[in-house]
Amino acid sequence: MATTGIVYLVGAGPGDPGLLTLAGRRCLEHADVVVYDYLANPCLLDHAPAQAERILAGKHGDGVRVEQSVVNELLITHARAGRTVVRLKGGDPFVFGRGGEEAEALAAAGVPFEVVPGVTAAIAVPAYAGIPLTHRDIASSLTILTGYEYPDKPEMAVHWDAVARRGGTLVFLMSTRQLAANMDKLIAAGIDPATPVAVIRWGTRAEHETIVGTVATIGRDAGARQLQPPALAVVGDVVRLRDRLSWYERKPLFGRRIVVTRPRAQAAGFIDALAAAGADVVPCPTIEIVPPPSWQPLDDAIARIANYDWLVLTSVNGVDVFFDRLRQTHRDVRALHRARVAAVGPSTAEALANHGILTDVVPEEFRAEGVAQAMRQAGVVGQRVLLPRAAGAREVLPLMLRDAGAIVDEVASYQSQPARTDAAAIRRLVQTGAIDLLTFTSSSTVRNFLDLVGEDIHAQLRAIPAGCIGPITAETAAAGGLRVMVQPAAYTVPAFLAAIIEYFGSLPRARQG
């Protein structure tokens, strides 16, 4: 990335965060300033550094709309101040995104810029609705048009006679305001009124909604549904394929917005699994993992590692931190040649295996009580146990091991603290009833989430189902007034995902928009 001021005009894609390009993500990761619009999925901002300034350049509908000249000046001012600026635009910046106008302004001001193309909604949104825009037997041409032109424009850019004669597939972007009028113009220009039309709103996102009709009926149908922007319209016989090719709307979690409160470092796998099942995932990390007040107790314990009979690790975080400190103190896995190793569950055991350590004990019940019982059965009387784990963790495990006759050294290997998360965005989702499930993987995620959203909306939270891994987390959630509806029998992420899918499978299909 450039060390002097520069502007990257980045296409954010149509809404699904997985459709952001790798080049777009790299730009965000190096941004000092991100100027974004309402069509860009807000979760893409997580790719930017925490200290990067985030500027919303306009809202839809009744919100404050920033004039294009003001946006241009923002980009120029920040770039001239030596900052790396990302202008994050929905879809592709050069496809009805006014990216060309912004590039012209930057060029005229002598500001360096680069364009990072995005996946345009014109292509991706119909694909998510099961509509191929071209097909060997049906459509050999594609025309992308604006569905809205400003009334004061001196000359209309759409030549309706030519469009109607051309045939093939037509895609109208920004189509809601003038949908009925545009269909009337197509009919007047000679298109068959029975030609199929699909109107797709918020395509590729949780609110993805598809209405199918004909050129003659779609304006009335969309009006009856009070369809609001953003939406696009697809006109052509390819729409008939939707009944056979629809795939996105058939996913088990389609249309479900699920909040994930897990720490960022551990959330990726869970988020990917939910998204693959069709969920619209809202990352809301409520805790972050930080070092303990001092490394000395853990380093001292590692220096005495040959004296221990057991090493007990209770989380993936604990595994990663322990082996990092092992390396920092110039040791490796050979230092553990004497100790047996216990893990709280399969995820922790897998993390140990990644470091070359096979566990001796993994309990059937994946919590502290299960570990203590399994170790008691393996024999711990008179044996020394090293228990590096989170500061402030429950005392159940060391107490049960001591009651069983073990000599336990408990040391803090990390601690958790509230994460910096956009509370306003989550509060809006709660207040508008736009969340289908809250997920929690520990008691600390529950407590911090309740603190984050504020006590004044706790009553509204009770209307939102919650899912929890483990009975302790569920008890904390229930004590906080949350309605726990999903609790897997096994305390693992795959089991949690399966339980979430089973829960929603028992309910009516997700809301459409």
C-alpha positions as CSV (number, residue, x, y, z in Angstrom):
1,M,0.0,0.0,0.0
2,A,1.1,3.5,-0.7
3,T,2.7,5.5,2.2
4,T,1.4,8.8,0.9
5,G,-2.2,9.8,0.6
6,I,-4.2,7.8,-1.8
7,V,-7.8,6.8,-2.4
8,Y,-9.0,3.3,-3.2
9,L,-12.4,3.1,-4.9
10,V,-13.4,-0.3,-3.7
11,G,-16.5,-2.4,-4.7
12,A,-18.0,-3.9,-1.6
13,G,-20.1,-6.4,-3.6
14,P,-23.9,-6.8,-3.4
15,G,-24.2,-7.5,0.4
16,D,-23.0,-11.0,1.2
17,P,-19.7,-10.2,3.0
18,G,-18.1,-13.3,1.4
19,L,-18.3,-11.6,-2.0
20,L,-15.8,-8.9,-1.1
21,T,-12.7,-9.4,-3.2
22,L,-9.3,-10.2,-1.7
23,A,-7.9,-7.0,-3.1
24,G,-10.8,-5.1,-1.4
25,R,-10.0,-6.7,1.9
26,R,-6.3,-5.8,1.6
27,C,-7.2,-2.2,1.0
28,L,-9.5,-2.1,4.1
29,E,-6.8,-3.7,6.2
30,H,-4.5,-0.8,5.5
31,A,-7.1,2.0,5.6
32,D,-6.8,5.1,7.8
33,V,-10.2,6.3,6.7
34,V,-13.2,4.3,5.3
35,V,-15.9,6.3,3.6
36,Y,-18.8,3.9,3.0
37,D,-22.4,4.0,1.8
38,Y,-25.5,2.2,3.2
39,L,-25.3,-0.5,0.5
40,A,-22.0,-1.8,1.8
41,N,-22.4,-4.5,4.5
42,P,-21.4,-2.9,7.8
43,C,-19.5,-6.1,8.9
44,L,-16.9,-5.3,6.1
45,L,-15.7,-2.5,8.3
46,D,-14.3,-5.1,10.7
47,H,-11.5,-5.6,8.1
48,A,-10.3,-2.1,8.8
49,P,-7.9,-1.3,11.7
50,A,-9.7,-0.5,15.0
51,Q,-8.3,3.0,14.9
52,A,-9.4,3.8,11.3
53,E,-12.0,6.5,11.0
54,R,-15.3,5.3,9.6
55,I,-17.6,7.8,7.8
56,L,-21.1,7.0,6.6
57,A,-21.5,8.9,3.3
58,G,-25.3,8.9,3.2
59,K,-28.3,7.0,4.3
60,H,-31.3,5.7,2.3
61,G,-34.9,7.0,2.6
62,D,-35.5,9.5,5.4
63,G,-31.9,9.5,6.6
64,V,-29.4,12.3,5.9
65,R,-28.1,12.0,2.3
66,V,-24.6,13.4,1.7
67,E,-24.3,15.3,-1.6
68,Q,-21.8,13.9,-4.1
69,S,-19.8,17.1,-4.0
70,V,-19.3,16.7,-0.2
71,V,-18.2,13.1,-0.6
72,N,-15.7,14.1,-3.3
73,E,-14.3,16.8,-1.0
74,L,-14.0,14.3,1.9
75,L,-11.9,11.9,-0.2
76,I,-9.7,14.7,-1.4
77,T,-9.2,16.3,2.0
78,H,-8.2,13.1,3.7
79,A,-5.9,12.0,0.9
80,R,-4.1,15.3,0.9
81,A,-3.6,14.9,4.6
82,G,-1.5,11.8,3.8
83,R,-4.1,9.2,4.7
84,T,-5.0,6.0,3.0
85,V,-8.6,6.3,2.1
86,V,-11.0,3.5,1.1
87,R,-14.2,4.6,-0.6
88,L,-16.3,1.5,0.0
89,K,-19.2,1.4,-2.4
90,G,-22.0,-1.2,-2.8
91,G,-21.6,-3.6,-5.8
92,D,-19.0,-2.3,-8.3
93,P,-17.9,1.4,-8.1
94,F,-18.1,1.8,-11.9
95,V,-21.5,0.2,-12.4
96,F,-24.1,2.9,-11.5
97,G,-22.1,3.6,-8.4
98,R,-20.9,7.1,-9.3
99,G,-17.4,5.9,-9.0
100,G,-16.6,7.5,-12.3
101,E,-17.6,10.9,-11.0
102,E,-15.4,10.4,-7.9
103,A,-12.5,9.3,-10.0
104,E,-12.9,12.4,-12.1
105,A,-12.9,14.6,-9.0
106,L,-9.8,12.9,-7.7
107,A,-8.0,13.2,-11.0
108,A,-8.9,16.9,-11.3
109,A,-7.5,17.4,-7.8
110,G,-4.3,15.6,-8.5
111,V,-5.0,12.9,-5.9
112,P,-3.7,9.4,-6.6
113,F,-6.4,6.8,-6.8
114,E,-6.9,3.2,-7.7
115,V,-10.1,1.3,-8.6
116,V,-10.8,-2.1,-7.0
117,P,-13.7,-3.7,-9.0
118,G,-16.4,-5.4,-7.0
119,V,-19.0,-8.1,-7.7
120,T,-21.8,-6.1,-9.2
121,A,-25.4,-6.7,-7.9
122,A,-26.5,-6.9,-11.5
123,I,-24.9,-10.3,-11.8
124,A,-24.7,-11.6,-8.2
125,V,-28.2,-10.8,-7.0
126,P,-30.0,-12.7,-9.8
127,A,-27.6,-15.6,-9.3
128,Y,-28.6,-15.8,-5.6
129,A,-32.3,-15.8,-6.8
130,G,-31.6,-18.8,-9.1
131,I,-31.7,-16.8,-12.3
132,P,-28.9,-17.1,-14.9
133,L,-28.8,-13.9,-16.9
134,T,-27.7,-15.8,-20.0
135,H,-28.5,-19.3,-21.2
136,R,-27.5,-21.0,-24.4
137,D,-31.2,-21.9,-25.2
138,I,-32.9,-18.8,-23.9
139,A,-30.9,-15.6,-23.8
140,S,-27.7,-14.7,-25.7
141,S,-27.5,-11.0,-24.7
142,L,-27.6,-9.0,-21.5
143,T,-28.5,-5.3,-21.0
144,I,-27.9,-3.5,-17.7
145,L,-29.9,-0.3,-17.3
146,T,-30.6,2.2,-14.7
147,G,-34.1,1.9,-13.3
148,Y,-34.2,5.5,-12.1
149,E,-33.2,8.8,-13.8
150,Y,-33.3,12.2,-12.2
151,P,-36.3,14.2,-13.4
152,D,-34.2,17.2,-14.2
153,K,-31.9,15.3,-16.5
154,P,-31.9,17.1,-19.9
155,E,-32.1,13.9,-22.0
156,M,-33.2,10.4,-21.0
157,A,-30.5,7.9,-21.5
158,V,-32.7,4.8,-21.9
159,H,-33.9,4.4,-25.5
160,W,-36.9,2.2,-24.9
161,D,-37.6,1.2,-28.5
162,A,-34.1,-0.2,-28.9
163,V,-34.2,-2.0,-25.5
164,A,-37.5,-3.7,-26.3
165,R,-36.3,-4.8,-29.8
166,R,-33.0,-6.1,-28.5
167,G,-34.5,-9.0,-26.5
168,G,-32.3,-11.1,-24.3
169,T,-32.2,-10.3,-20.6
170,L,-32.7,-6.9,-19.1
171,V,-31.5,-5.9,-15.6
172,F,-32.8,-2.7,-14.1
173,L,-30.8,-1.4,-11.1
174,M,-32.4,1.1,-8.7
175,S,-35.7,-0.1,-10.0
176,T,-38.3,0.4,-7.2
177,R,-39.3,4.1,-7.7
178,Q,-40.1,3.9,-11.3
179,L,-40.8,0.1,-11.7
180,A,-44.4,0.4,-12.9
181,A,-43.6,3.3,-15.2
182,N,-40.6,1.5,-16.7
183,M,-42.7,-1.7,-17.4
184,D,-45.3,0.5,-19.1
185,K,-42.6,2.0,-21.3
186,L,-41.4,-1.5,-22.3
187,I,-45.0,-2.5,-23.2
188,A,-45.4,0.7,-25.2
189,A,-42.2,0.0,-27.0
190,G,-43.5,-3.5,-28.0
191,I,-42.3,-6.0,-25.5
192,D,-44.7,-8.9,-24.8
193,P,-46.6,-8.0,-21.6
194,A,-46.4,-11.7,-20.5
195,T,-42.6,-11.6,-20.4
196,P,-41.5,-12.9,-16.9
197,V,-40.0,-10.4,-14.4
198,A,-38.4,-11.0,-11.0
199,V,-37.8,-8.1,-8.6
200,I,-35.2,-8.9,-6.0
201,R,-34.7,-6.7,-2.9
202,W,-31.6,-6.8,-0.7
203,G,-30.2,-9.6,-2.7
204,T,-27.6,-11.9,-1.2
205,R,-28.5,-10.7,2.4
206,A,-30.8,-12.0,5.1
207,E,-33.5,-9.7,3.9
208,H,-33.3,-11.2,0.4
209,E,-36.8,-11.1,-1.1
210,T,-37.9,-12.2,-4.6
211,I,-41.2,-11.3,-6.3
212,V,-42.0,-12.9,-9.6
213,G,-44.6,-11.6,-12.1
214,T,-44.8,-10.4,-15.7
215,V,-44.1,-7.0,-17.3
216,A,-47.8,-6.4,-17.1
217,T,-48.3,-7.3,-13.5
218,I,-45.0,-6.7,-11.6
219,G,-45.6,-3.0,-10.9
220,R,-48.9,-3.8,-9.2
221,D,-47.5,-6.9,-7.4
222,A,-44.5,-4.9,-6.0
223,G,-46.8,-2.0,-5.0
224,A,-49.0,-4.4,-3.1
225,R,-46.0,-5.6,-1.2
226,Q,-44.9,-2.0,-0.5
227,L,-41.4,-3.0,-1.8
228,Q,-38.7,-0.5,-0.7
229,P,-35.2,0.0,-2.1
230,P,-32.7,-1.4,-2.7
231,A,-34.0,-3.7,-5.4
232,L,-33.3,-4.6,-9.0
233,A,-35.5,-6.1,-11.7
234,V,-34.7,-8.9,-14.1
235,V,-36.8,-9.0,-17.3
236,G,-36.7,-12.0,-19.7
237,D,-37.4,-15.7,-20.1
238,V,-34.5,-16.7,-18.0
239,V,-36.7,-15.8,-15.0
240,R,-38.7,-19.0,-15.7
241,L,-35.6,-21.1,-14.6
242,R,-35.9,-19.8,-11.0
243,D,-38.3,-22.5,-9.9
244,R,-35.7,-25.2,-10.8
245,L,-32.5,-23.3,-10.0
246,S,-33.3,-21.5,-6.8
247,W,-30.7,-22.5,-4.2
248,Y,-29.9,-19.7,-1.8
249,E,-33.5,-19.4,-0.4
250,R,-33.5,-23.2,0.2
251,K,-30.6,-23.1,2.7
252,P,-31.7,-24.2,6.2
253,L,-30.8,-20.8,7.8
254,F,-31.8,-18.6,4.9
255,G,-33.1,-15.2,6.1
256,R,-32.1,-15.8,9.7
257,R,-30.0,-13.0,11.2
258,I,-27.8,-14.5,14.0
259,V,-25.6,-12.5,16.3
260,V,-22.3,-14.1,17.3
261,T,-20.8,-12.8,20.5
262,R,-17.7,-14.9,20.5
263,P,-14.2,-13.3,20.5
264,R,-13.0,-12.4,17.0
265,A,-10.1,-14.8,17.1
266,Q,-12.4,-17.8,17.8
267,A,-15.5,-16.7,15.9
268,A,-14.3,-17.3,12.3
269,G,-15.1,-21.0,12.1
270,F,-18.5,-20.6,13.7
271,I,-19.4,-17.6,11.5
272,D,-18.3,-19.5,8.3
273,A,-20.4,-22.5,9.3
274,L,-23.5,-20.3,9.9
275,A,-23.0,-18.4,6.7
276,A,-22.6,-21.6,4.7
277,A,-26.0,-22.7,6.1
278,G,-27.5,-19.4,4.8
279,A,-27.6,-17.2,7.9
280,D,-26.9,-13.5,7.9
281,V,-24.3,-13.4,10.6
282,V,-23.7,-10.3,12.7
283,P,-20.3,-10.4,14.5
284,C,-20.6,-8.8,17.9
285,P,-17.6,-9.8,19.9
286,T,-18.2,-8.9,23.5
287,I,-14.9,-10.0,24.9
288,E,-11.3,-9.9,23.8
289,I,-8.4,-12.0,25.0
290,V,-5.5,-10.1,26.6
291,P,-2.4,-11.0,28.5
292,P,-2.6,-11.6,32.3
293,P,-1.4,-8.8,34.6
294,S,2.0,-10.6,34.7
295,W,3.6,-13.4,32.7
296,Q,5.9,-14.3,35.7
297,P,3.6,-16.9,37.4
298,L,3.1,-18.8,34.1
299,D,6.8,-18.5,33.1
300,D,7.8,-19.8,36.5
301,A,5.5,-22.8,36.2
302,I,6.8,-23.6,32.8
303,A,10.4,-23.5,34.2
304,R,9.2,-26.2,36.6
305,I,7.3,-28.2,34.0
306,A,9.4,-31.3,34.6
307,N,8.0,-31.5,38.1
308,Y,4.3,-31.8,37.0
309,D,2.4,-35.1,36.5
310,W,-0.5,-33.4,34.7
311,L,-1.1,-30.4,32.4
312,V,-4.7,-29.4,32.2
313,L,-5.9,-27.1,29.5
314,T,-9.5,-25.9,29.4
315,S,-9.8,-23.8,26.2
316,V,-8.3,-23.2,22.8
317,N,-7.1,-19.8,24.1
318,G,-5.3,-21.5,26.9
319,V,-3.6,-23.9,24.5
320,D,-2.4,-21.2,22.2
321,V,-1.1,-19.0,25.0
322,F,0.6,-21.8,26.8
323,F,2.6,-22.9,23.8
324,D,3.4,-19.4,22.9
325,R,4.9,-18.9,26.3
326,L,6.7,-22.2,26.0
327,R,8.4,-20.9,22.9
328,Q,9.1,-17.5,24.5
329,T,11.0,-19.3,27.3
330,H,13.0,-21.2,24.7
331,R,11.3,-24.6,25.2
332,D,9.3,-26.8,23.0
333,V,7.0,-29.9,23.3
334,R,9.9,-32.0,24.6
335,A,9.5,-30.2,27.9
336,L,6.2,-32.1,28.4
337,H,7.7,-35.6,28.1
338,R,6.7,-36.5,31.7
339,A,3.3,-35.0,32.1
340,R,0.0,-36.5,31.1
341,V,-2.3,-34.0,29.4
342,A,-6.1,-33.4,29.9
343,A,-8.3,-31.3,27.7
344,V,-11.8,-30.0,28.5
345,G,-13.3,-31.1,25.2
346,P,-12.6,-32.0,21.5
347,S,-11.9,-28.5,20.4
348,T,-9.2,-28.1,23.0
349,A,-7.8,-31.5,22.2
350,E,-7.7,-30.6,18.5
351,A,-5.7,-27.4,19.4
352,L,-3.3,-29.5,21.4
353,A,-2.9,-31.9,18.4
354,N,-2.0,-29.0,16.2
355,H,1.0,-28.5,18.5
356,G,1.9,-32.2,18.4
357,I,0.4,-33.2,21.7
358,L,-2.1,-36.1,22.0
359,T,-4.3,-35.9,25.0
360,D,-4.6,-38.6,27.7
361,V,-7.9,-37.5,29.0
362,V,-10.9,-35.9,27.2
363,P,-14.1,-36.2,29.3
364,E,-17.5,-37.2,28.0
365,E,-19.0,-34.1,29.6
366,F,-17.1,-31.1,28.2
367,R,-16.9,-28.8,31.3
368,A,-14.8,-28.5,34.4
369,E,-16.8,-31.1,36.4
370,G,-16.3,-33.7,33.6
371,V,-12.5,-33.0,33.5
372,A,-12.2,-33.5,37.2
373,Q,-14.2,-36.7,37.2
374,A,-12.2,-38.2,34.3
375,M,-8.9,-37.3,36.0
376,R,-10.0,-38.7,39.3
377,Q,-10.7,-42.0,37.5
378,A,-7.3,-41.9,35.9
379,G,-5.7,-41.3,39.3
380,V,-4.4,-38.0,40.7
381,V,-3.7,-38.7,44.4
382,G,-0.5,-37.0,45.4
383,Q,0.2,-35.9,41.8
384,R,1.1,-32.3,40.8
385,V,-1.2,-30.6,38.4
386,L,-0.5,-27.5,36.4
387,L,-3.7,-25.6,35.5
388,P,-3.0,-22.6,33.3
389,R,-6.3,-20.9,32.4
390,A,-8.2,-17.6,32.3
391,A,-8.0,-15.3,35.2
392,G,-11.3,-15.4,37.2
393,A,-12.4,-18.8,35.9
394,R,-14.8,-20.9,38.0
395,E,-13.1,-22.5,41.1
396,V,-14.9,-25.8,40.5
397,L,-12.0,-27.6,38.7
398,P,-9.1,-26.9,41.1
399,L,-11.4,-27.6,44.2
400,M,-12.5,-30.9,42.8
401,L,-8.9,-31.9,41.9
402,R,-7.7,-31.0,45.4
403,D,-10.5,-32.9,47.0
404,A,-9.4,-35.9,44.9
405,G,-5.9,-35.6,46.5
406,A,-4.1,-33.7,43.7
407,I,-1.6,-30.8,44.3
408,V,-2.8,-28.1,42.0
409,D,-0.9,-25.0,40.8
410,E,-3.4,-22.7,39.1
411,V,-1.9,-19.8,37.1
412,A,-3.5,-17.1,34.9
413,S,-2.4,-17.5,31.3
414,Y,-4.8,-14.9,29.9
415,Q,-7.7,-12.7,30.8
416,S,-10.8,-11.4,29.0
417,Q,-12.1,-7.9,28.9
418,P,-15.0,-6.2,27.2
419,A,-14.4,-5.8,23.4
420,R,-14.8,-2.6,21.5
421,T,-18.0,-3.1,19.6
422,D,-20.5,-0.8,17.9
423,A,-23.3,-0.8,20.5
424,A,-25.5,1.6,18.5
425,A,-25.7,-0.9,15.5
426,I,-26.7,-3.8,17.8
427,R,-29.2,-1.7,19.7
428,R,-30.9,-0.7,16.4
429,L,-31.2,-4.4,15.4
430,V,-32.7,-5.2,18.8
431,Q,-35.1,-2.3,18.7
432,T,-36.3,-3.1,15.2
433,G,-36.8,-6.8,15.9
434,A,-34.3,-7.6,13.2
435,I,-32.4,-10.4,15.1
436,D,-33.5,-14.0,15.0
437,L,-31.0,-15.5,17.4
438,L,-28.4,-14.4,19.9
439,T,-25.6,-16.9,20.5
440,F,-23.3,-17.2,23.5
441,T,-20.4,-19.5,24.2
442,S,-19.5,-18.4,27.8
443,S,-21.0,-16.6,30.7
444,S,-18.7,-13.7,30.1
445,T,-20.1,-13.2,26.6
446,V,-23.6,-13.0,28.1
447,R,-22.7,-10.5,30.8
448,N,-20.7,-8.3,28.5
449,F,-23.5,-8.4,25.8
450,L,-26.1,-7.3,28.4
451,D,-23.8,-4.4,29.5
452,L,-23.1,-3.5,25.9
453,V,-26.7,-3.1,24.7
454,G,-27.8,-1.2,27.9
455,E,-30.4,-2.0,30.5
456,D,-33.1,0.2,28.8
457,I,-33.7,-2.4,26.1
458,H,-33.4,-5.6,28.1
459,A,-37.2,-6.0,27.9
460,Q,-36.9,-6.1,24.1
461,L,-34.1,-8.7,24.3
462,R,-36.5,-11.1,26.0
463,A,-38.4,-11.4,22.7
464,I,-35.3,-12.7,20.9
465,P,-34.4,-16.4,21.2
466,A,-30.9,-17.2,22.6
467,G,-28.7,-20.1,22.0
468,C,-26.0,-21.2,24.5
469,I,-23.2,-23.7,24.6
470,G,-23.2,-25.4,28.0
471,P,-25.5,-25.3,31.1
472,I,-23.4,-22.6,32.9
473,T,-23.7,-20.2,30.0
474,A,-27.4,-21.0,29.7
475,E,-27.9,-20.3,33.4
476,T,-26.2,-17.0,33.1
477,A,-28.4,-16.1,30.1
478,A,-31.6,-17.1,31.9
479,A,-30.5,-15.1,35.0
480,G,-30.1,-12.1,32.7
481,G,-33.6,-12.4,31.5
482,L,-32.8,-14.0,28.1
483,R,-35.0,-16.7,26.6
484,V,-32.8,-19.7,26.0
485,M,-34.2,-21.8,23.2
486,V,-31.2,-23.5,21.7
487,Q,-28.8,-25.6,23.8
488,P,-26.8,-28.5,22.2
489,A,-26.3,-31.7,24.1
490,A,-22.6,-31.6,23.2
491,Y,-20.7,-28.4,24.0
492,T,-19.0,-28.0,20.6
493,V,-19.5,-25.6,17.7
494,P,-20.6,-28.4,15.2
495,A,-23.2,-29.5,17.8
496,F,-24.3,-25.9,18.3
497,L,-24.7,-25.4,14.6
498,A,-26.8,-28.6,14.3
499,A,-29.0,-27.5,17.2
500,I,-29.6,-24.1,15.6
501,I,-30.6,-25.6,12.3
502,E,-32.9,-28.1,14.1
503,Y,-34.5,-25.2,16.0
504,F,-35.2,-23.1,13.0
505,G,-36.3,-26.2,11.0
506,S,-39.2,-26.5,13.5
507,L,-40.4,-23.0,12.8
508,P,-42.1,-21.4,9.8
509,R,-39.8,-20.3,7.0
510,A,-37.9,-17.0,7.6
511,R,-39.5,-13.7,6.9
512,Q,-39.1,-12.5,3.3
513,G,-37.7,-9.0,3.6
